[in-house]
């Protein structure tokens, strides 16, 4: 039986929410092994001069504890 743990990670990107999610996964992968899934919990963006300036995501990352 596998034991799974979930952590919450916040990340951002100036390109897209998808890129922000990739950034969250990339950074988490540096210290967390056996990642199984990423769940996008929330999306938001900051606006500057009437345009999106920064895409932000709050993701839940699930990984197996060995």
PDBQT receptor file of N, H, CA, C and O in Angstrom, charges set to zero:
ATOM      1  N   UNK A   1       0.848  -1.181   0.000  1.00  0.00    +0.000 N 
ATOM      2  CA  UNK A   1       0.000   0.000   0.000  1.00  0.00    +0.000 C 
ATOM      3  C   UNK A   1       0.891   1.241   0.000  1.00  0.00    +0.000 C 
ATOM      4  O   UNK A   1       1.831   1.332   0.790  1.00  0.00    +0.000 OA
ATOM      5  N   UNK A   2       0.601   2.182  -0.873  1.00  0.00    +0.000 N 
ATOM      6  H   UNK A   2      -0.163   2.107  -1.514  1.00  0.00    +0.000 HD
ATOM      7  CA  UNK A   2       1.367   3.426  -0.965  1.00  0.00    +0.000 C 
ATOM      8  C   UNK A   2       0.801   4.458  -0.002  1.00  0.00    +0.000 C 
ATOM      9  O   UNK A   2      -0.409   4.546   0.210  1.00  0.00    +0.000 OA
ATOM     10  N   UNK A   3       1.714   5.242   0.579  1.00  0.00    +0.000 N 
ATOM     11  H   UNK A   3       2.697   5.171   0.407  1.00  0.00    +0.000 HD
ATOM     12  CA  UNK A   3       1.326   6.367   1.419  1.00  0.00    +0.000 C 
ATOM     13  C   UNK A   3       1.635   7.627   0.631  1.00  0.00    +0.000 C 
ATOM     14  O   UNK A   3       2.760   7.822   0.171  1.00  0.00    +0.000 OA
ATOM     15  N   UNK A   4       0.628   8.485   0.476  1.00  0.00    +0.000 N 
ATOM     16  H   UNK A   4      -0.286   8.327   0.849  1.00  0.00    +0.000 HD
ATOM     17  CA  UNK A   4       0.786   9.714  -0.292  1.00  0.00    +0.000 C 
ATOM     18  C   UNK A   4       0.675  10.923   0.620  1.00  0.00    +0.000 C 
ATOM     19  O   UNK A   4      -0.061  10.911   1.606  1.00  0.00    +0.000 OA
ATOM     20  N   UNK A   5       1.414  11.964   0.277  1.00  0.00    +0.000 N 
ATOM     21  H   UNK A   5       2.012  11.974  -0.524  1.00  0.00    +0.000 HD
ATOM     22  CA  UNK A   5       1.381  13.208   1.037  1.00  0.00    +0.000 C 
ATOM     23  C   UNK A   5       1.095  14.346   0.058  1.00  0.00    +0.000 C 
ATOM     24  O   UNK A   5       1.477  14.274  -1.110  1.00  0.00    +0.000 OA
ATOM     25  N   UNK A   6       0.423  15.395   0.534  1.00  0.00    +0.000 N 
ATOM     26  H   UNK A   6       0.113  15.454   1.483  1.00  0.00    +0.000 HD
ATOM     27  CA  UNK A   6       0.078  16.546  -0.292  1.00  0.00    +0.000 C 
ATOM     28  C   UNK A   6       0.701  17.792   0.317  1.00  0.00    +0.000 C 
ATOM     29  O   UNK A   6       0.586  18.036   1.518  1.00  0.00    +0.000 OA
ATOM     30  N   UNK A   7       1.365  18.581  -0.529  1.00  0.00    +0.000 N 
ATOM     31  H   UNK A   7       1.458  18.383  -1.505  1.00  0.00    +0.000 HD
ATOM     32  CA  UNK A   7       1.882  19.883  -0.099  1.00  0.00    +0.000 C 
ATOM     33  C   UNK A   7       1.245  20.955  -0.973  1.00  0.00    +0.000 C 
ATOM     34  O   UNK A   7       0.798  20.677  -2.086  1.00  0.00    +0.000 OA
ATOM     35  N   UNK A   8       1.208  22.162  -0.468  1.00  0.00    +0.000 N 
ATOM     36  H   UNK A   8       1.571  22.387   0.436  1.00  0.00    +0.000 HD
ATOM     37  CA  UNK A   8       0.647  23.277  -1.213  1.00  0.00    +0.000 C 
ATOM     38  C   UNK A   8       1.786  24.213  -1.609  1.00  0.00    +0.000 C 
ATOM     39  O   UNK A   8       2.630  24.567  -0.785  1.00  0.00    +0.000 OA
ATOM     40  N   UNK A   9       1.797  24.611  -2.887  1.00  0.00    +0.000 N 
ATOM     41  H   UNK A   9       1.112  24.324  -3.556  1.00  0.00    +0.000 HD
ATOM     42  CA  UNK A   9       2.871  25.444  -3.419  1.00  0.00    +0.000 C 
ATOM     43  C   UNK A   9       2.255  26.621  -4.174  1.00  0.00    +0.000 C 
ATOM     44  O   UNK A   9       1.277  26.460  -4.904  1.00  0.00    +0.000 OA
ATOM     45  N   UNK A  10       2.835  27.797  -3.990  1.00  0.00    +0.000 N 
ATOM     46  H   UNK A  10       3.629  27.928  -3.397  1.00  0.00    +0.000 HD
ATOM     47  CA  UNK A  10       2.426  28.990  -4.726  1.00  0.00    +0.000 C 
ATOM     48  C   UNK A  10       3.513  29.311  -5.739  1.00  0.00    +0.000 C 
ATOM     49  O   UNK A  10       4.699  29.245  -5.415  1.00  0.00    +0.000 OA
ATOM     50  N   UNK A  11       3.123  29.659  -6.966  1.00  0.00    +0.000 N 
ATOM     51  H   UNK A  11       2.160  29.713  -7.229  1.00  0.00    +0.000 HD
ATOM     52  CA  UNK A  11       4.099  30.004  -7.997  1.00  0.00    +0.000 C 
ATOM     53  C   UNK A  11       3.517  31.048  -8.931  1.00  0.00    +0.000 C 
ATOM     54  O   UNK A  11       2.307  31.275  -8.961  1.00  0.00    +0.000 OA
ATOM     55  N   UNK A  12       4.401  31.681  -9.696  1.00  0.00    +0.000 N 
ATOM     56  H   UNK A  12       5.383  31.497  -9.672  1.00  0.00    +0.000 HD
ATOM     57  CA  UNK A  12       3.934  32.704 -10.626  1.00  0.00    +0.000 C 
ATOM     58  C   UNK A  12       4.711  32.634 -11.934  1.00  0.00    +0.000 C 
ATOM     59  O   UNK A  12       5.732  31.954 -12.035  1.00  0.00    +0.000 OA
ATOM     60  N   UNK A  13       4.204  33.353 -12.936  1.00  0.00    +0.000 N 
ATOM     61  H   UNK A  13       3.375  33.906 -12.854  1.00  0.00    +0.000 HD
ATOM     62  CA  UNK A  13       4.842  33.437 -14.248  1.00  0.00    +0.000 C 
ATOM     63  C   UNK A  13       4.345  34.698 -14.933  1.00  0.00    +0.000 C 
ATOM     64  O   UNK A  13       3.215  35.129 -14.703  1.00  0.00    +0.000 OA
ATOM     65  N   UNK A  14       5.172  35.282 -15.763  1.00  0.00    +0.000 N 
ATOM     66  H   UNK A  14       6.090  34.932 -15.950  1.00  0.00    +0.000 HD
ATOM     67  CA  UNK A  14       4.709  36.436 -16.539  1.00  0.00    +0.000 C 
ATOM     68  C   UNK A  14       4.151  36.010 -17.897  1.00  0.00    +0.000 C 
ATOM     69  O   UNK A  14       3.785  36.857 -18.712  1.00  0.00    +0.000 OA
ATOM     70  N   UNK A  15       4.085  34.678 -18.143  1.00  0.00    +0.000 N 
ATOM     71  H   UNK A  15       4.382  33.990 -17.480  1.00  0.00    +0.000 HD
ATOM     72  CA  UNK A  15       3.602  34.162 -19.427  1.00  0.00    +0.000 C 
ATOM     73  C   UNK A  15       2.187  33.589 -19.385  1.00  0.00    +0.000 C 
ATOM     74  O   UNK A  15       1.339  33.976 -20.188  1.00  0.00    +0.000 OA
ATOM     75  N   UNK A  16       1.920  32.648 -18.431  1.00  0.00    +0.000 N 
ATOM     76  H   UNK A  16       2.610  32.334 -17.778  1.00  0.00    +0.000 HD
ATOM     77  CA  UNK A  16       0.612  31.988 -18.398  1.00  0.00    +0.000 C 
ATOM     78  C   UNK A  16       0.435  31.216 -17.095  1.00  0.00    +0.000 C 
ATOM     79  O   UNK A  16       1.386  31.027 -16.336  1.00  0.00    +0.000 OA
ATOM     80  N   UNK A  17      -0.818  30.767 -16.845  1.00  0.00    +0.000 N 
ATOM     81  H   UNK A  17      -1.590  30.921 -17.462  1.00  0.00    +0.000 HD
ATOM     82  CA  UNK A  17      -1.073  29.931 -15.674  1.00  0.00    +0.000 C 
ATOM     83  C   UNK A  17      -0.408  28.567 -15.861  1.00  0.00    +0.000 C 
ATOM     84  O   UNK A  17       0.074  27.972 -14.898  1.00  0.00    +0.000 OA
ATOM     85  N   UNK A  18      -0.383  28.079 -17.084  1.00  0.00    +0.000 N 
ATOM     86  H   UNK A  18      -0.775  28.562 -17.867  1.00  0.00    +0.000 HD
ATOM     87  CA  UNK A  18       0.279  26.809 -17.358  1.00  0.00    +0.000 C 
ATOM     88  C   UNK A  18       1.770  26.896 -17.020  1.00  0.00    +0.000 C 
ATOM     89  O   UNK A  18       2.330  25.982 -16.413  1.00  0.00    +0.000 OA
ATOM     90  N   UNK A  19       2.397  27.985 -17.411  1.00  0.00    +0.000 N 
ATOM     91  H   UNK A  19       1.943  28.727 -17.903  1.00  0.00    +0.000 HD
ATOM     92  CA  UNK A  19       3.816  28.170 -17.114  1.00  0.00    +0.000 C 
ATOM     93  C   UNK A  19       4.046  28.308 -15.609  1.00  0.00    +0.000 C 
ATOM     94  O   UNK A  19       5.043  27.810 -15.084  1.00  0.00    +0.000 OA
ATOM     95  N   UNK A  20       3.134  28.976 -14.921  1.00  0.00    +0.000 N 
ATOM     96  H   UNK A  20       2.325  29.381 -15.348  1.00  0.00    +0.000 HD
ATOM     97  CA  UNK A  20       3.242  29.097 -13.465  1.00  0.00    +0.000 C 
ATOM     98  C   UNK A  20       3.149  27.725 -12.811  1.00  0.00    +0.000 C 
ATOM     99  O   UNK A  20       3.863  27.447 -11.848  1.00  0.00    +0.000 OA
ATOM    100  N   UNK A  21       2.270  26.862 -13.330  1.00  0.00    +0.000 N 
ATOM    101  H   UNK A  21       1.690  27.088 -14.113  1.00  0.00    +0.000 HD
ATOM    102  CA  UNK A  21       2.143  25.502 -12.809  1.00  0.00    +0.000 C 
ATOM    103  C   UNK A  21       3.425  24.711 -13.054  1.00  0.00    +0.000 C 
ATOM    104  O   UNK A  21       3.887  23.980 -12.178  1.00  0.00    +0.000 OA
ATOM    105  N   UNK A  22       3.990  24.858 -14.236  1.00  0.00    +0.000 N 
ATOM    106  H   UNK A  22       3.615  25.452 -14.947  1.00  0.00    +0.000 HD
ATOM    107  CA  UNK A  22       5.259  24.193 -14.542  1.00  0.00    +0.000 C 
ATOM    108  C   UNK A  22       6.367  24.678 -13.608  1.00  0.00    +0.000 C 
ATOM    109  O   UNK A  22       7.205  23.887 -13.173  1.00  0.00    +0.000 OA
ATOM    110  N   UNK A  23       6.372  25.977 -13.300  1.00  0.00    +0.000 N 
ATOM    111  H   UNK A  23       5.691  26.619 -13.653  1.00  0.00    +0.000 HD
ATOM    112  CA  UNK A  23       7.364  26.529 -12.371  1.00  0.00    +0.000 C 
ATOM    113  C   UNK A  23       7.212  25.923 -10.977  1.00  0.00    +0.000 C 
ATOM    114  O   UNK A  23       8.204  25.610 -10.318  1.00  0.00    +0.000 OA
ATOM    115  N   UNK A  24       5.965  25.762 -10.533  1.00  0.00    +0.000 N 
ATOM    116  H   UNK A  24       5.160  26.017 -11.068  1.00  0.00    +0.000 HD
ATOM    117  CA  UNK A  24       5.716  25.164  -9.214  1.00  0.00    +0.000 C 
ATOM    118  C   UNK A  24       6.253  23.734  -9.183  1.00  0.00    +0.000 C 
ATOM    119  O   UNK A  24       6.915  23.337  -8.224  1.00  0.00    +0.000 OA
ATOM    120  N   UNK A  25       5.969  22.968 -10.222  1.00  0.00    +0.000 N 
ATOM    121  H   UNK A  25       5.431  23.291 -11.001  1.00  0.00    +0.000 HD
ATOM    122  CA  UNK A  25       6.419  21.584 -10.291  1.00  0.00    +0.000 C 
ATOM    123  C   UNK A  25       7.946  21.503 -10.367  1.00  0.00    +0.000 C 
ATOM    124  O   UNK A  25       8.565  20.669  -9.705  1.00  0.00    +0.000 OA
ATOM    125  N   UNK A  26       8.534  22.361 -11.163  1.00  0.00    +0.000 N 
ATOM    126  H   UNK A  26       8.031  23.038 -11.701  1.00  0.00    +0.000 HD
ATOM    127  CA  UNK A  26       9.992  22.369 -11.317  1.00  0.00    +0.000 C 
ATOM    128  C   UNK A  26      10.694  22.665  -9.990  1.00  0.00    +0.000 C 
ATOM    129  O   UNK A  26      11.669  22.002  -9.636  1.00  0.00    +0.000 OA
ATOM    130  N   UNK A  27      10.198  23.655  -9.268  1.00  0.00    +0.000 N 
ATOM    131  H   UNK A  27       9.406  24.194  -9.556  1.00  0.00    +0.000 HD
ATOM    132  CA  UNK A  27      10.815  24.013  -7.989  1.00  0.00    +0.000 C 
ATOM    133  C   UNK A  27      10.587  22.932  -6.941  1.00  0.00    +0.000 C 
ATOM    134  O   UNK A  27      11.505  22.599  -6.192  1.00  0.00    +0.000 OA
ATOM    135  N   UNK A  28       9.380  22.381  -6.876  1.00  0.00    +0.000 N 
ATOM    136  H   UNK A  28       8.634  22.652  -7.485  1.00  0.00    +0.000 HD
ATOM    137  CA  UNK A  28       9.082  21.326  -5.903  1.00  0.00    +0.000 C 
ATOM    138  C   UNK A  28       9.930  20.082  -6.176  1.00  0.00    +0.000 C 
ATOM    139  O   UNK A  28      10.358  19.402  -5.244  1.00  0.00    +0.000 OA
ATOM    140  N   UNK A  29      10.169  19.789  -7.447  1.00  0.00    +0.000 N 
ATOM    141  H   UNK A  29       9.821  20.342  -8.205  1.00  0.00    +0.000 HD
ATOM    142  CA  UNK A  29      10.940  18.604  -7.831  1.00  0.00    +0.000 C 
ATOM    143  C   UNK A  29      12.387  18.659  -7.349  1.00  0.00    +0.000 C 
ATOM    144  O   UNK A  29      13.055  17.627  -7.272  1.00  0.00    +0.000 OA
ATOM    145  N   UNK A  30      12.867  19.838  -7.030  1.00  0.00    +0.000 N 
ATOM    146  H   UNK A  30      12.324  20.676  -7.092  1.00  0.00    +0.000 HD
ATOM    147  CA  UNK A  30      14.242  19.969  -6.537  1.00  0.00    +0.000 C 
ATOM    148  C   UNK A  30      14.426  19.336  -5.164  1.00  0.00    +0.000 C 
ATOM    149  O   UNK A  30      15.519  18.881  -4.826  1.00  0.00    +0.000 OA
ATOM    150  N   UNK A  31      13.354  19.307  -4.372  1.00  0.00    +0.000 N 
ATOM    151  H   UNK A  31      12.466  19.677  -4.646  1.00  0.00    +0.000 HD
ATOM    152  CA  UNK A  31      13.476  18.740  -3.026  1.00  0.00    +0.000 C 
ATOM    153  C   UNK A  31      12.489  17.620  -2.720  1.00  0.00    +0.000 C 
ATOM    154  O   UNK A  31      12.645  16.915  -1.723  1.00  0.00    +0.000 OA
ATOM    155  N   UNK A  32      11.481  17.450  -3.561  1.00  0.00    +0.000 N 
ATOM    156  H   UNK A  32      11.355  18.023  -4.370  1.00  0.00    +0.000 HD
ATOM    157  CA  UNK A  32      10.468  16.418  -3.340  1.00  0.00    +0.000 C 
ATOM    158  C   UNK A  32      10.584  15.366  -4.438  1.00  0.00    +0.000 C 
ATOM    159  O   UNK A  32      10.599  15.697  -5.624  1.00  0.00    +0.000 OA
ATOM    160  N   UNK A  33      10.665  14.118  -4.048  1.00  0.00    +0.000 N 
ATOM    161  H   UNK A  33      10.653  13.849  -3.085  1.00  0.00    +0.000 HD
ATOM    162  CA  UNK A  33      10.768  13.017  -5.013  1.00  0.00    +0.000 C 
ATOM    163  C   UNK A  33       9.444  12.266  -5.102  1.00  0.00    +0.000 C 
ATOM    164  O   UNK A  33       8.576  12.430  -4.245  1.00  0.00    +0.000 OA
ATOM    165  N   UNK A  34       9.290  11.455  -6.122  1.00  0.00    +0.000 N 
ATOM    166  H   UNK A  34       9.996  11.322  -6.818  1.00  0.00    +0.000 HD
ATOM    167  CA  UNK A  34       8.116  10.600  -6.319  1.00  0.00    +0.000 C 
ATOM    168  C   UNK A  34       6.806  11.378  -6.471  1.00  0.00    +0.000 C 
ATOM    169  O   UNK A  34       5.766  10.951  -5.970  1.00  0.00    +0.000 OA
ATOM    170  N   UNK A  35       6.860  12.524  -7.165  1.00  0.00    +0.000 N 
ATOM    171  H   UNK A  35       7.705  12.871  -7.571  1.00  0.00    +0.000 HD
ATOM    172  CA  UNK A  35       5.651  13.322  -7.388  1.00  0.00    +0.000 C 
ATOM    173  C   UNK A  35       4.716  12.552  -8.314  1.00  0.00    +0.000 C 
ATOM    174  O   UNK A  35       5.125  12.055  -9.363  1.00  0.00    +0.000 OA
ATOM    175  N   UNK A  36       3.453  12.466  -7.903  1.00  0.00    +0.000 N 
ATOM    176  H   UNK A  36       3.121  12.870  -7.051  1.00  0.00    +0.000 HD
ATOM    177  CA  UNK A  36       2.448  11.714  -8.662  1.00  0.00    +0.000 C 
ATOM    178  C   UNK A  36       1.474  12.614  -9.424  1.00  0.00    +0.000 C 
ATOM    179  O   UNK A  36       1.042  12.271 -10.525  1.00  0.00    +0.000 OA
ATOM    180  N   UNK A  37       1.121  13.783  -8.829  1.00  0.00    +0.000 N 
ATOM    181  H   UNK A  37       1.472  14.061  -7.935  1.00  0.00    +0.000 HD
ATOM    182  CA  UNK A  37       0.133  14.626  -9.492  1.00  0.00    +0.000 C 
ATOM    183  C   UNK A  37       0.226  16.072  -9.013  1.00  0.00    +0.000 C 
ATOM    184  O   UNK A  37       0.794  16.381  -7.965  1.00  0.00    +0.000 OA
ATOM    185  N   UNK A  38      -0.363  16.942  -9.836  1.00  0.00    +0.000 N 
ATOM    186  H   UNK A  38      -0.824  16.691 -10.687  1.00  0.00    +0.000 HD
ATOM    187  CA  UNK A  38      -0.460  18.364  -9.505  1.00  0.00    +0.000 C 
ATOM    188  C   UNK A  38      -1.917  18.764  -9.691  1.00  0.00    +0.000 C 
ATOM    189  O   UNK A  38      -2.503  18.520 -10.746  1.00  0.00    +0.000 OA
ATOM    190  N   UNK A  39      -2.499  19.377  -8.666  1.00  0.00    +0.000 N 
ATOM    191  H   UNK A  39      -2.023  19.575  -7.810  1.00  0.00    +0.000 HD
ATOM    192  CA  UNK A  39      -3.885  19.839  -8.714  1.00  0.00    +0.000 C 
ATOM    193  C   UNK A  39      -3.872  21.356  -8.594  1.00  0.00    +0.000 C 
ATOM    194  O   UNK A  39      -3.365  21.899  -7.613  1.00  0.00    +0.000 OA
ATOM    195  N   UNK A  40      -4.426  22.040  -9.587  1.00  0.00    +0.000 N 
ATOM    196  H   UNK A  40      -4.838  21.599 -10.384  1.00  0.00    +0.000 HD
ATOM    197  CA  UNK A  40      -4.478  23.500  -9.530  1.00  0.00    +0.000 C 
ATOM    198  C   UNK A  40      -5.660  23.887  -8.649  1.00  0.00    +0.000 C 
ATOM    199  O   UNK A  40      -6.822  23.701  -9.010  1.00  0.00    +0.000 OA
ATOM    200  N   UNK A  41      -5.327  24.428  -7.486  1.00  0.00    +0.000 N 
ATOM    201  H   UNK A  41      -4.383  24.578  -7.192  1.00  0.00    +0.000 HD
ATOM    202  CA  UNK A  41      -6.330  24.786  -6.498  1.00  0.00    +0.000 C 
ATOM    203  C   UNK A  41      -6.943  26.160  -6.795  1.00  0.00    +0.000 C 
ATOM    204  O   UNK A  41      -8.161  26.324  -6.721  1.00  0.00    +0.000 OA
ATOM    205  N   UNK A  42      -6.109  27.135  -7.127  1.00  0.00    +0.000 N 
ATOM    206  H   UNK A  42      -5.120  27.002  -7.187  1.00  0.00    +0.000 HD
ATOM    207  CA  UNK A  42      -6.582  28.492  -7.413  1.00  0.00    +0.000 C 
ATOM    208  C   UNK A  42      -5.720  29.118  -8.494  1.00  0.00    +0.000 C 
ATOM    209  O   UNK A  42      -4.542  28.795  -8.641  1.00  0.00    +0.000 OA
ATOM    210  N   UNK A  43      -6.337  30.026  -9.250  1.00  0.00    +0.000 N 
ATOM    211  H   UNK A  43      -7.295  30.288  -9.130  1.00  0.00    +0.000 HD
ATOM    212  CA  UNK A  43      -5.618  30.818 -10.236  1.00  0.00    +0.000 C 
ATOM    213  C   UNK A  43      -5.962  32.280  -9.993  1.00  0.00    +0.000 C 
ATOM    214  O   UNK A  43      -7.103  32.612  -9.674  1.00  0.00    +0.000 OA
ATOM    215  N   UNK A  44      -4.974  33.149 -10.144  1.00  0.00    +0.000 N 
ATOM    216  H   UNK A  44      -4.047  32.880 -10.403  1.00  0.00    +0.000 HD
ATOM    217  CA  UNK A  44      -5.227  34.577 -10.042  1.00  0.00    +0.000 C 
ATOM    218  C   UNK A  44      -4.196  35.297 -10.902  1.00  0.00    +0.000 C 
ATOM    219  O   UNK A  44      -3.256  34.683 -11.406  1.00  0.00    +0.000 OA
ATOM    220  N   UNK A  45      -4.381  36.589 -11.061  1.00  0.00    +0.000 N 
ATOM    221  H   UNK A  45      -5.145  37.088 -10.652  1.00  0.00    +0.000 HD
ATOM    222  CA  UNK A  45      -3.432  37.371 -11.854  1.00  0.00    +0.000 C 
ATOM    223  C   UNK A  45      -3.382  38.788 -11.302  1.00  0.00    +0.000 C 
ATOM    224  O   UNK A  45      -4.373  39.308 -10.789  1.00  0.00    +0.000 OA
ATOM    225  N   UNK A  46      -2.218  39.398 -11.418  1.00  0.00    +0.000 N 
ATOM    226  H   UNK A  46      -1.413  38.977 -11.835  1.00  0.00    +0.000 HD
ATOM    227  CA  UNK A  46      -2.107  40.814 -11.071  1.00  0.00    +0.000 C 
ATOM    228  C   UNK A  46      -2.207  41.608 -12.377  1.00  0.00    +0.000 C 
ATOM    229  O   UNK A  46      -1.790  41.144 -13.438  1.00  0.00    +0.000 OA
ATOM    230  N   UNK A  47      -2.765  42.803 -12.272  1.00  0.00    +0.000 N 
ATOM    231  H   UNK A  47      -3.104  43.180 -11.410  1.00  0.00    +0.000 HD
ATOM    232  CA  UNK A  47      -3.010  43.628 -13.453  1.00  0.00    +0.000 C 
ATOM    233  C   UNK A  47      -2.234  44.939 -13.325  1.00  0.00    +0.000 C 
ATOM    234  O   UNK A  47      -2.200  45.560 -12.263  1.00  0.00    +0.000 OA
ATOM    235  N   UNK A  48      -1.614  45.339 -14.430  1.00  0.00    +0.000 N 
ATOM    236  H   UNK A  48      -1.641  44.834 -15.293  1.00  0.00    +0.000 HD
ATOM    237  CA  UNK A  48      -0.874  46.600 -14.476  1.00  0.00    +0.000 C 
ATOM    238  C   UNK A  48      -1.207  47.293 -15.796  1.00  0.00    +0.000 C 
ATOM    239  O   UNK A  48      -1.072  46.703 -16.868  1.00  0.00    +0.000 OA
ATOM    240  N   UNK A  49      -1.638  48.529 -15.709  1.00  0.00    +0.000 N 
ATOM    241  H   UNK A  49      -1.748  49.009 -14.838  1.00  0.00    +0.000 HD
ATOM    242  CA  UNK A  49      -2.006  49.317 -16.897  1.00  0.00    +0.000 C 
ATOM    243  C   UNK A  49      -3.053  48.614 -17.756  1.00  0.00    +0.000 C 
ATOM    244  O   UNK A  49      -2.987  48.665 -18.984  1.00  0.00    +0.000 OA
ATOM    245  N   UNK A  50      -4.009  47.963 -17.116  1.00  0.00    +0.000 N 
ATOM    246  H   UNK A  50      -4.062  47.922 -16.119  1.00  0.00    +0.000 HD
ATOM    247  CA  UNK A  50      -5.108  47.319 -17.826  1.00  0.00    +0.000 C 
ATOM    248  C   UNK A  50      -4.759  45.994 -18.479  1.00  0.00    +0.000 C 
ATOM    249  O   UNK A  50      -5.566  45.449 -19.232  1.00  0.00    +0.000 OA
ATOM    250  N   UNK A  51      -3.562  45.460 -18.204  1.00  0.00    +0.000 N 
ATOM    251  H   UNK A  51      -2.907  45.903 -17.593  1.00  0.00    +0.000 HD
ATOM    252  CA  UNK A  51      -3.152  44.183 -18.791  1.00  0.00    +0.000 C 
ATOM    253  C   UNK A  51      -2.639  43.256 -17.696  1.00  0.00    +0.000 C 
ATOM    254  O   UNK A  51      -2.160  43.708 -16.656  1.00  0.00    +0.000 OA
ATOM    255  N   UNK A  52      -2.748  41.955 -17.943  1.00  0.00    +0.000 N 
ATOM    256  H   UNK A  52      -3.137  41.588 -18.788  1.00  0.00    +0.000 HD
ATOM    257  CA  UNK A  52      -2.240  40.987 -16.967  1.00  0.00    +0.000 C 
ATOM    258  C   UNK A  52      -0.727  41.107 -16.902  1.00  0.00    +0.000 C 
ATOM    259  O   UNK A  52      -0.032  41.022 -17.915  1.00  0.00    +0.000 OA
ATOM    260  N   UNK A  53      -0.241  41.304 -15.700  1.00  0.00    +0.000 N 
ATOM    261  H   UNK A  53      -0.806  41.372 -14.878  1.00  0.00    +0.000 HD
ATOM    262  CA  UNK A  53       1.188  41.496 -15.462  1.00  0.00    +0.000 C 
ATOM    263  C   UNK A  53       1.852  40.214 -14.961  1.00  0.00    +0.000 C 
ATOM    264  O   UNK A  53       3.018  39.953 -15.257  1.00  0.00    +0.000 OA
ATOM    265  N   UNK A  54       1.094  39.413 -14.196  1.00  0.00    +0.000 N 
ATOM    266  H   UNK A  54       0.147  39.626 -13.956  1.00  0.00    +0.000 HD
ATOM    267  CA  UNK A  54       1.674  38.250 -13.540  1.00  0.00    +0.000 C 
ATOM    268  C   UNK A  54       0.582  37.211 -13.303  1.00  0.00    +0.000 C 
ATOM    269  O   UNK A  54      -0.459  37.528 -12.728  1.00  0.00    +0.000 OA
ATOM    270  N   UNK A  55       0.808  35.984 -13.738  1.00  0.00    +0.000 N 
ATOM    271  H   UNK A  55       1.654  35.726 -14.205  1.00  0.00    +0.000 HD
ATOM    272  CA  UNK A  55      -0.121  34.873 -13.528  1.00  0.00    +0.000 C 
ATOM    273  C   UNK A  55       0.307  34.131 -12.275  1.00  0.00    +0.000 C 
ATOM    274  O   UNK A  55       1.495  33.864 -12.087  1.00  0.00    +0.000 OA
ATOM    275  N   UNK A  56      -0.642  33.795 -11.418  1.00  0.00    +0.000 N 
ATOM    276  H   UNK A  56      -1.606  34.011 -11.570  1.00  0.00    +0.000 HD
ATOM    277  CA  UNK A  56      -0.330  33.121 -10.157  1.00  0.00    +0.000 C 
ATOM    278  C   UNK A  56      -1.189  31.873  -9.991  1.00  0.00    +0.000 C 
ATOM    279  O   UNK A  56      -2.368  31.858 -10.345  1.00  0.00    +0.000 OA
ATOM    280  N   UNK A  57      -0.573  30.829  -9.446  1.00  0.00    +0.000 N 
ATOM    281  H   UNK A  57       0.385  30.842  -9.159  1.00  0.00    +0.000 HD
ATOM    282  CA  UNK A  57      -1.307  29.597  -9.162  1.00  0.00    +0.000 C 
ATOM    283  C   UNK A  57      -1.004  29.129  -7.740  1.00  0.00    +0.000 C 
ATOM    284  O   UNK A  57       0.084  29.345  -7.206  1.00  0.00    +0.000 OA
ATOM    285  N   UNK A  58      -1.983  28.498  -7.166  1.00  0.00    +0.000 N 
ATOM    286  H   UNK A  58      -2.867  28.323  -7.600  1.00  0.00    +0.000 HD
ATOM    287  CA  UNK A  58      -1.858  27.814  -5.887  1.00  0.00    +0.000 C 
ATOM    288  C   UNK A  58      -2.126  26.356  -6.221  1.00  0.00    +0.000 C 
ATOM    289  O   UNK A  58      -3.252  25.993  -6.559  1.00  0.00    +0.000 OA
ATOM    290  N   UNK A  59      -1.088  25.507  -6.129  1.00  0.00    +0.000 N 
ATOM    291  H   UNK A  59      -0.173  25.801  -5.855  1.00  0.00    +0.000 HD
ATOM    292  CA  UNK A  59      -1.240  24.107  -6.531  1.00  0.00    +0.000 C 
ATOM    293  C   UNK A  59      -1.021  23.172  -5.352  1.00  0.00    +0.000 C 
ATOM    294  O   UNK A  59      -0.306  23.488  -4.402  1.00  0.00    +0.000 OA
ATOM    295  N   UNK A  60      -1.653  22.023  -5.442  1.00  0.00    +0.000 N 
ATOM    296  H   UNK A  60      -2.235  21.766  -6.213  1.00  0.00    +0.000 HD
ATOM    297  CA  UNK A  60      -1.432  20.952  -4.480  1.00  0.00    +0.000 C 
ATOM    298  C   UNK A  60      -0.653  19.863  -5.206  1.00  0.00    +0.000 C 
ATOM    299  O   UNK A  60      -1.075  19.378  -6.256  1.00  0.00    +0.000 OA
ATOM    300  N   UNK A  61       0.476  19.489  -4.644  1.00  0.00    +0.000 N 
ATOM    301  H   UNK A  61       0.819  19.883  -3.792  1.00  0.00    +0.000 HD
ATOM    302  CA  UNK A  61       1.343  18.482  -5.246  1.00  0.00    +0.000 C 
ATOM    303  C   UNK A  61       1.296  17.235  -4.393  1.00  0.00    +0.000 C 
ATOM    304  O   UNK A  61       1.553  17.280  -3.190  1.00  0.00    +0.000 OA
ATOM    305  N   UNK A  62       0.965  16.116  -5.025  1.00  0.00    +0.000 N 
ATOM    306  H   UNK A  62       0.756  16.079  -6.002  1.00  0.00    +0.000 HD
ATOM    307  CA  UNK A  62       0.869  14.838  -4.326  1.00  0.00    +0.000 C 
ATOM    308  C   UNK A  62       2.093  13.990  -4.657  1.00  0.00    +0.000 C 
ATOM    309  O   UNK A  62       2.478  13.856  -5.819  1.00  0.00    +0.000 OA
ATOM    310  N   UNK A  63       2.696  13.420  -3.614  1.00  0.00    +0.000 N 
ATOM    311  H   UNK A  63       2.383  13.529  -2.670  1.00  0.00    +0.000 HD
ATOM    312  CA  UNK A  63       3.853  12.564  -3.843  1.00  0.00    +0.000 C 
ATOM    313  C   UNK A  63       3.803  11.356  -2.911  1.00  0.00    +0.000 C 
ATOM    314  O   UNK A  63       3.166  11.377  -1.857  1.00  0.00    +0.000 OA
ATOM    315  N   UNK A  64       4.491  10.317  -3.334  1.00  0.00    +0.000 N 
ATOM    316  H   UNK A  64       5.008  10.300  -4.190  1.00  0.00    +0.000 HD
ATOM    317  CA  UNK A  64       4.523   9.077  -2.546  1.00  0.00    +0.000 C 
ATOM    318  C   UNK A  64       5.639   9.146  -1.507  1.00  0.00    +0.000 C 
ATOM    319  O   UNK A  64       6.770   9.530  -1.804  1.00  0.00    +0.000 OA
ATOM    320  N   UNK A  65       5.289   8.766  -0.293  1.00  0.00    +0.000 N 
ATOM    321  H   UNK A  65       4.371   8.453  -0.051  1.00  0.00    +0.000 HD
ATOM    322  CA  UNK A  65       6.270   8.709   0.793  1.00  0.00    +0.000 C 
ATOM    323  C   UNK A  65       6.832   7.291   0.828  1.00  0.00    +0.000 C 
ATOM    324  O   UNK A  65       6.084   6.320   0.931  1.00  0.00    +0.000 OA
ATOM    325  N   UNK A  66       8.132   7.186   0.744  1.00  0.00    +0.000 N 
ATOM    326  H   UNK A  66       8.740   7.975   0.661  1.00  0.00    +0.000 HD
ATOM    327  CA  UNK A  66       8.769   5.843   0.737  1.00  0.00    +0.000 C 
ATOM    328  C   UNK A  66       9.432   5.562   2.061  1.00  0.00    +0.000 C 
ATOM    329  O   UNK A  66      10.014   4.494   2.245  1.00  0.00    +0.000 OA
TER     330      UNK A  66
